Amino acid sequence: AAHSDHGRDVAHALLLAAQGKASAYKIKDEEKLVA
């Protein structure tokens, strides 16, 4: 169960970063993200 919690946290952080709502994380190169 702990592993799924970590995965969920990572997915949530990525979602917030993609929405521009995570000040600690920033997508620098969108082309690399979708490549």
MMTF fields as JSON, N, C-alpha, C and O atoms, coordinates in Angstrom:
{
  "mmtfVersion": "1.0.0",
  "mmtfProducer": "UNKNOWN",
  "numBonds": 139,
  "numAtoms": 140,
  "numGroups": 35,
  "numChains": 1,
  "numModels": 1,
  "chainsPerModel": [1],
  "groupsPerChain": [35],
  "chainIdList": ["A"],
  "bondAtomList": [4, 2, 8, 6, 12, 10, 16, 14, 20, 18, 24, 22, 28, 26, 32, 30, 36, 34, 40, 38, 44, 42, 48, 46, 52, 50, 56, 54, 60, 58, 64, 62, 68, 66, 72, 70, 76, 74, 80, 78, 84, 82, 88, 86, 92, 90, 96, 94, 100, 98, 104, 102, 108, 106, 112, 110, 116, 114, 120, 118, 124, 122, 128, 126, 132, 130, 136, 134],
  "bondOrderList": [1, 1, 1, 1, 1, 1, 1, 1, 1, 1, 1, 1, 1, 1, 1, 1, 1, 1, 1, 1, 1, 1, 1, 1, 1, 1, 1, 1, 1, 1, 1, 1, 1, 1],
  "groupList": [{"groupName": "ALA", "atomNameList": ["N", "CA", "C", "O"], "elementList": ["N", "C", "C", "O"], "formalChargeList": [0, 0, 0, 0], "bondAtomList": [1, 0, 2, 1, 3, 2], "bondOrderList": [1, 1, 2], "singleLetterCode": "A", "chemCompType": "L-PEPTIDE LINKING"}, {"groupName": "HIS", "atomNameList": ["N", "CA", "C", "O"], "elementList": ["N", "C", "C", "O"], "formalChargeList": [0, 0, 0, 0], "bondAtomList": [1, 0, 2, 1, 3, 2], "bondOrderList": [1, 1, 2], "singleLetterCode": "H", "chemCompType": "L-PEPTIDE LINKING"}, {"groupName": "SER", "atomNameList": ["N", "CA", "C", "O"], "elementList": ["N", "C", "C", "O"], "formalChargeList": [0, 0, 0, 0], "bondAtomList": [1, 0, 2, 1, 3, 2], "bondOrderList": [1, 1, 2], "singleLetterCode": "S", "chemCompType": "L-PEPTIDE LINKING"}, {"groupName": "ASP", "atomNameList": ["N", "CA", "C", "O"], "elementList": ["N", "C", "C", "O"], "formalChargeList": [0, 0, 0, 0], "bondAtomList": [1, 0, 2, 1, 3, 2], "bondOrderList": [1, 1, 2], "singleLetterCode": "D", "chemCompType": "L-PEPTIDE LINKING"}, {"groupName": "GLY", "atomNameList": ["N", "CA", "C", "O"], "elementList": ["N", "C", "C", "O"], "formalChargeList": [0, 0, 0, 0], "bondAtomList": [1, 0, 2, 1, 3, 2], "bondOrderList": [1, 1, 2], "singleLetterCode": "G", "chemCompType": "PEPTIDE LINKING"}, {"groupName": "ARG", "atomNameList": ["N", "CA", "C", "O"], "elementList": ["N", "C", "C", "O"], "formalChargeList": [0, 0, 0, 0], "bondAtomList": [1, 0, 2, 1, 3, 2], "bondOrderList": [1, 1, 2], "singleLetterCode": "R", "chemCompType": "L-PEPTIDE LINKING"}, {"groupName": "VAL", "atomNameList": ["N", "CA", "C", "O"], "elementList": ["N", "C", "C", "O"], "formalChargeList": [0, 0, 0, 0], "bondAtomList": [1, 0, 2, 1, 3, 2], "bondOrderList": [1, 1, 2], "singleLetterCode": "V", "chemCompType": "L-PEPTIDE LINKING"}, {"groupName": "LEU", "atomNameList": ["N", "CA", "C", "O"], "elementList": ["N", "C", "C", "O"], "formalChargeList": [0, 0, 0, 0], "bondAtomList": [1, 0, 2, 1, 3, 2], "bondOrderList": [1, 1, 2], "singleLetterCode": "L", "chemCompType": "L-PEPTIDE LINKING"}, {"groupName": "GLN", "atomNameList": ["N", "CA", "C", "O"], "elementList": ["N", "C", "C", "O"], "formalChargeList": [0, 0, 0, 0], "bondAtomList": [1, 0, 2, 1, 3, 2], "bondOrderList": [1, 1, 2], "singleLetterCode": "Q", "chemCompType": "L-PEPTIDE LINKING"}, {"groupName": "LYS", "atomNameList": ["N", "CA", "C", "O"], "elementList": ["N", "C", "C", "O"], "formalChargeList": [0, 0, 0, 0], "bondAtomList": [1, 0, 2, 1, 3, 2], "bondOrderList": [1, 1, 2], "singleLetterCode": "K", "chemCompType": "L-PEPTIDE LINKING"}, {"groupName": "TYR", "atomNameList": ["N", "CA", "C", "O"], "elementList": ["N", "C", "C", "O"], "formalChargeList": [0, 0, 0, 0], "bondAtomList": [1, 0, 2, 1, 3, 2], "bondOrderList": [1, 1, 2], "singleLetterCode": "Y", "chemCompType": "L-PEPTIDE LINKING"}, {"groupName": "ILE", "atomNameList": ["N", "CA", "C", "O"], "elementList": ["N", "C", "C", "O"], "formalChargeList": [0, 0, 0, 0], "bondAtomList": [1, 0, 2, 1, 3, 2], "bondOrderList": [1, 1, 2], "singleLetterCode": "I", "chemCompType": "L-PEPTIDE LINKING"}, {"groupName": "GLU", "atomNameList": ["N", "CA", "C", "O"], "elementList": ["N", "C", "C", "O"], "formalChargeList": [0, 0, 0, 0], "bondAtomList": [1, 0, 2, 1, 3, 2], "bondOrderList": [1, 1, 2], "singleLetterCode": "E", "chemCompType": "L-PEPTIDE LINKING"}],
  "groupTypeList": [0, 0, 1, 2, 3, 1, 4, 5, 3, 6, 0, 1, 0, 7, 7, 7, 0, 0, 8, 4, 9, 0, 2, 0, 10, 9, 11, 9, 3, 12, 12, 9, 7, 6, 0],
  "groupIdList": [1, 2, 3, 4, 5, 6, 7, 8, 9, 10, 11, 12, 13, 14, 15, 16, 17, 18, 19, 20, 21, 22, 23, 24, 25, 26, 27, 28, 29, 30, 31, 32, 33, 34, 35],
  "secStructList": [7, 2, 2, 2, 2, 2, 2, 2, 2, 2, 2, 2, 2, 2, 2, 2, 2, 2, 6, 6, 7, 7, 6, 6, 7, 7, 7, 1, 7, 2, 2, 2, 2, 2, 7],
  "xCoordList": [0.821, 0.0, 0.864, 0.49, 1.996, 2.857, 3.381, 3.532, 3.661, 4.169, 3.131, 3.484, 1.874, 0.839, 0.677, 0.357, 0.891, 0.827, 1.91, 1.658, 3.115, 4.217, 3.911, 4.121, 3.415, 3.072, 1.99, 2.05, 1.01, -0.082, 0.453, 0.029, 1.374, 1.967, 2.745, 2.661, 3.498, 4.264, 3.312, 3.525, 2.263, 1.29, 0.601, 0.37, 0.282, -0.374, 0.572, 0.15, 1.839, 2.817, 2.985, 3.094, 3.008, 3.128, 1.903, 2.036, 0.725, -0.501, -0.462, -0.77, -0.09, -0.016, 1.017, 0.788, 2.15, 3.184, 2.664, 2.913, 1.949, 1.403, 0.367, 0.219, -0.338, -1.349, -0.748, -1.451, 0.556, 1.212, 0.905, 1.066, 0.464, 0.075, 1.117, 0.901, 2.233, 3.262, 4.491, 5.229, 4.706, 5.83, 7.183, 8.199, 7.202, 8.464, 8.912, 10.081, 7.982, 8.287, 7.881, 6.876, 8.689, 8.4, 8.783, 9.841, 7.932, 8.24, 9.057, 8.568, 10.306, 11.202, 11.068, 11.149, 10.862, 10.818, 9.618, 9.681, 8.528, 7.302, 7.469, 6.804, 8.344, 8.568, 9.158, 8.76, 10.086, 10.664, 9.628, 9.679, 8.702, 7.679, 6.796, 6.422, 6.462, 5.562, 6.296, 5.661, 7.603, 8.39, 8.504, 9.131],
  "yCoordList": [-1.195, 0.0, 1.258, 2.267, 1.204, 2.387, 2.776, 3.961, 1.778, 2.095, 2.853, 3.772, 2.486, 3.194, 4.624, 5.523, 4.84, 6.204, 7.081, 8.234, 6.535, 7.297, 7.621, 8.746, 6.634, 6.853, 7.902, 8.731, 7.868, 8.838, 10.246, 11.208, 10.368, 11.671, 12.226, 13.417, 11.368, 11.799, 12.247, 13.287, 11.463, 11.812, 13.138, 13.954, 13.349, 14.596, 15.783, 16.847, 15.61, 16.684, 17.022, 18.195, 16.002, 16.24, 16.982, 17.892, 16.602, 17.282, 18.753, 19.625, 19.029, 20.42, 21.21, 22.374, 20.59, 21.266, 21.581, 22.666, 20.641, 20.852, 21.97, 22.674, 22.134, 23.182, 24.517, 25.524, 24.522, 25.745, 26.091, 27.24, 25.112, 25.347, 24.857, 24.965, 24.327, 23.808, 24.699, 24.624, 25.528, 26.464, 25.763, 26.294, 24.589, 23.877, 23.132, 22.767, 22.907, 22.155, 22.971, 23.681, 22.855, 23.596, 22.741, 22.111, 22.719, 22.005, 22.946, 23.992, 22.571, 23.436, 23.228, 24.187, 21.984, 21.669, 20.773, 19.563, 21.359, 20.598, 19.552, 18.516, 19.798, 18.822, 17.529, 16.443, 17.626, 16.435, 15.684, 14.459, 16.413, 15.803, 14.864, 13.798, 15.236, 14.424, 13.504, 12.699, 13.602, 12.767, 11.342, 10.512],
  "zCoordList": [0.0, 0.0, 0.0, -0.597, 0.654, 0.726, -0.653, -0.95, -1.496, -2.826, -3.649, -4.389, -3.532, -4.293, -3.784, -4.562, -2.504, -1.962, -2.57, -2.918, -2.698, -3.291, -4.747, -5.198, -5.475, -6.877, -7.037, -7.944, -6.166, -6.206, -5.923, -6.563, -4.977, -4.659, -5.849, -6.146, -6.526, -7.702, -8.806, -9.429, -9.049, -10.082, -9.754, -10.646, -8.504, -8.096, -8.272, -8.723, -7.921, -8.093, -9.573, -9.932, -10.437, -11.872, -12.402, -13.22, -11.947, -12.36, -11.961, -12.773, -10.732, -10.268, -11.06, -11.389, -11.367, -12.152, -13.553, -14.079, -14.151, -15.492, -15.499, -16.498, -14.408, -14.302, -13.863, -13.792, -13.569, -13.118, -11.675, -11.265, -10.902, -9.508, -8.506, -7.298, -8.976, -8.072, -8.186, -9.168, -7.196, -7.265, -7.135, -7.583, -6.532, -6.334, -7.591, -7.716, -8.521, -9.738, -10.948, -10.934, -12.005, -13.222, -14.426, -14.434, -15.431, -16.668, -17.536, -17.964, -17.794, -18.55, -20.05, -20.818, -20.476, -21.899, -22.173, -21.955, -22.647, -22.872, -23.971, -23.933, -24.953, -26.02, -25.464, -25.885, -24.54, -23.925, -23.094, -22.991, -22.511, -21.676, -22.485, -21.996, -23.697, -24.514, -25.478, -26.159, -25.55, -26.476, -25.988, -26.647]
}
